[in-house]
Amino acid sequence: MTRLLVAGVGNIFLGDDAFGPEVIRALEQRPLPPEVQVRDFGIRGMDLAYTLLDGWPVVVLVDAAVRGERPGTLSLVEPELPDGRPAAPPEAHGMDPAKVLALAAHLGDEPLPRVLVLACEPGELPRGDEDIAPGLSAPVREAVGRAVEALHALAPALLADPRTTPALARPEESAAPAPPGRPPTATTGAQDR
């Protein structure tokens, strides 16, 4: 039987970076099928790295990511997976998905699972000198519900065929999928989540 991991990542104290954890919280009201494990990893990069080695055929990371779109725009991205060369470990209190994938590739003997990122374009991320910026911006808060809907569409398709790449519901979010290898991390001062 195919299994699927949906992993929310992000820092709840850094504005729109809390998108992943907020989507996971919203899924408590609309659970996914029992074959789908839903977990909020927050900023626990080491925990996620080891979980990626648990034999999942496919994993969906839910995260805020700067991609140059309108705030609140959802994108489904398939990042290029690292080749297993040693990488700098993620920070104890940070979550940079690229570093986590590199660490997992280095730690494991088996290939990594297929990884998709359900990314939301943030509207507000704290600047380098801000420590805390709680709460989602209005467009990202509105995108939480659309992300839950997207996951309810993605999960059955990925359980049926982990190699499929389902389109997102809104045409402007699905028309031009991002190429593999485009890093799904923010390019502002909030890169390490």
C-alpha positions as CSV (number, residue, x, y, z in Angstrom):
1,M,0.0,0.0,0.0
2,T,1.3,3.5,-0.9
3,R,1.9,5.9,1.9
4,L,2.2,9.7,1.8
5,L,3.8,12.1,4.2
6,V,2.5,15.7,4.3
7,A,5.0,17.8,6.3
8,G,4.4,21.4,7.4
9,V,7.5,23.4,7.8
10,G,8.1,27.0,9.0
11,N,8.5,29.2,12.0
12,I,5.2,30.3,13.6
13,F,6.9,33.4,14.9
14,L,8.0,34.7,11.5
15,G,4.9,36.1,9.9
16,D,4.0,34.3,6.7
17,D,6.7,31.7,7.3
18,A,4.0,30.1,9.5
19,F,2.1,29.0,6.4
20,G,3.1,25.3,6.6
21,P,2.2,24.8,10.3
22,E,-1.1,26.7,9.8
23,V,-2.1,24.4,6.9
24,I,-1.3,21.4,9.1
25,R,-3.5,22.9,11.9
26,A,-6.3,23.5,9.4
27,L,-6.1,19.8,8.3
28,E,-7.2,18.8,11.8
29,Q,-10.7,20.0,10.8
30,R,-10.5,18.2,7.4
31,P,-8.3,15.1,7.8
32,L,-6.7,13.4,4.8
33,P,-7.1,9.7,4.2
34,P,-5.6,7.3,6.8
35,E,-2.7,6.4,4.4
36,V,-1.5,10.0,4.7
37,Q,0.6,11.0,7.8
38,V,0.3,14.7,8.5
39,R,2.9,16.3,10.7
40,D,4.0,19.8,11.7
41,F,7.8,19.8,11.7
42,G,8.0,23.5,12.4
43,I,11.7,24.3,12.5
44,R,12.9,20.8,13.4
45,G,15.1,20.1,10.4
46,M,16.9,17.2,11.9
47,D,13.6,15.5,12.8
48,L,12.4,15.9,9.2
49,A,15.7,14.7,7.7
50,Y,15.4,11.4,9.7
51,T,11.7,11.1,8.9
52,L,12.5,11.3,5.1
53,L,14.5,8.1,5.5
54,D,11.5,6.1,6.8
55,G,10.6,4.6,3.4
56,W,8.1,7.1,2.1
57,P,7.5,6.8,-1.7
58,V,6.5,10.5,-1.8
59,V,6.5,13.4,0.6
60,V,4.7,16.8,0.2
61,L,6.4,19.7,2.1
62,V,4.0,22.6,2.8
63,D,6.0,25.8,3.1
64,A,6.2,29.5,2.4
65,A,8.6,30.2,-0.5
66,V,9.5,33.4,-2.3
67,R,9.1,32.6,-6.0
68,G,8.2,36.0,-7.4
69,E,4.5,35.5,-7.5
70,R,1.6,37.5,-6.0
71,P,1.4,36.9,-2.2
72,G,-0.9,34.0,-1.5
73,T,-0.2,32.2,-4.8
74,L,0.3,28.5,-4.4
75,S,2.8,26.6,-6.5
76,L,3.6,22.9,-6.7
77,V,7.4,22.5,-7.0
78,E,9.5,19.4,-7.4
79,P,13.0,20.3,-6.3
80,E,16.0,18.6,-7.6
81,L,17.1,16.1,-5.0
82,P,20.7,16.3,-3.7
83,D,23.2,13.5,-4.7
84,G,24.2,12.5,-1.2
85,R,27.4,14.4,-0.8
86,P,28.0,15.7,2.7
87,A,26.2,18.9,3.4
88,A,26.2,21.4,6.2
89,P,23.7,20.1,8.7
90,P,20.5,22.2,9.3
91,E,20.7,24.5,12.3
92,A,19.2,23.2,15.5
93,H,16.5,25.9,15.4
94,G,16.2,26.4,11.6
95,M,14.4,24.8,8.7
96,D,16.0,25.3,5.3
97,P,14.4,22.5,3.2
98,A,17.4,22.3,0.8
99,K,19.8,21.7,3.7
100,V,17.4,19.1,5.2
101,L,17.2,17.2,1.9
102,A,20.9,17.3,1.5
103,L,21.4,16.0,5.1
104,A,18.8,13.2,4.5
105,A,20.6,12.2,1.3
106,H,23.9,12.0,3.1
107,L,22.5,10.0,6.1
108,G,20.6,7.4,4.2
109,D,21.7,4.4,2.1
110,E,18.5,4.4,0.0
111,P,17.4,7.0,-2.4
112,L,15.3,9.8,-1.0
113,P,11.5,9.7,-1.6
114,R,10.0,11.9,-4.3
115,V,9.6,15.3,-2.8
116,L,7.0,17.9,-3.8
117,V,6.7,21.3,-2.2
118,L,3.3,22.9,-1.9
119,A,4.6,26.5,-1.7
120,C,2.8,29.7,-0.9
121,E,4.2,33.1,-1.9
122,P,4.6,35.0,1.3
123,G,3.5,38.6,1.6
124,E,5.3,39.5,4.8
125,L,8.4,38.0,6.2
126,P,10.4,39.7,9.0
127,R,13.5,41.6,8.0
128,G,16.9,40.6,9.3
129,D,16.7,42.7,12.4
130,E,13.2,41.6,13.4
131,D,12.9,38.7,15.8
132,I,9.2,38.0,15.9
133,A,6.4,38.9,13.5
134,P,3.4,36.7,14.5
135,G,0.4,36.2,12.3
136,L,-0.2,35.6,8.6
137,S,-0.8,38.4,6.1
138,A,-4.3,38.4,4.6
139,P,-3.4,36.8,1.3
140,V,-1.5,34.0,2.9
141,R,-4.2,33.4,5.5
142,E,-6.7,33.1,2.6
143,A,-4.3,30.6,0.9
144,V,-4.4,28.2,3.9
145,G,-7.9,27.0,2.9
146,R,-6.9,26.7,-0.8
147,A,-3.9,24.6,0.3
148,V,-6.1,22.3,2.3
149,E,-8.3,21.9,-0.8
150,A,-5.2,21.3,-2.9
151,L,-3.9,18.6,-0.5
152,H,-7.3,16.9,-0.6
153,A,-6.9,16.7,-4.4
154,L,-3.2,15.8,-4.4
155,A,-3.3,13.1,-1.8
156,P,-5.6,10.6,-3.6
157,A,-3.7,11.2,-6.9
158,L,-0.3,10.6,-5.2
159,L,-1.6,7.6,-3.3
160,A,-2.8,6.1,-6.6
161,D,0.4,6.9,-8.4
162,P,3.4,8.5,-6.5
163,R,4.9,9.5,-9.9
164,T,2.0,11.7,-10.9
165,T,2.1,15.5,-10.7
166,P,-1.5,16.7,-10.3
167,A,-2.3,20.3,-11.3
168,L,-3.5,22.8,-8.7
169,A,-7.1,23.9,-9.0
170,R,-6.6,27.5,-10.0
171,P,-5.3,28.0,-13.5
172,E,-3.0,30.9,-12.6
173,E,-1.3,28.6,-10.0
174,S,-0.9,25.6,-12.3
175,A,-0.3,27.0,-15.8
176,A,3.4,27.4,-15.6
177,P,4.8,24.8,-13.1
178,A,8.2,25.7,-11.7
179,P,11.1,23.7,-13.2
180,P,12.8,21.1,-11.0
181,G,15.8,22.4,-9.2
182,R,14.4,25.9,-8.5
183,P,15.0,26.2,-4.8
184,P,11.8,26.3,-2.8
185,T,13.2,28.5,0.0
186,A,12.8,32.2,0.7
187,T,15.4,34.6,-0.6
188,T,15.0,37.1,2.3
189,G,16.4,37.2,5.7
190,A,14.1,34.3,6.7
191,Q,15.8,31.7,4.7
192,D,16.7,29.3,7.6
193,R,13.4,28.4,9.1
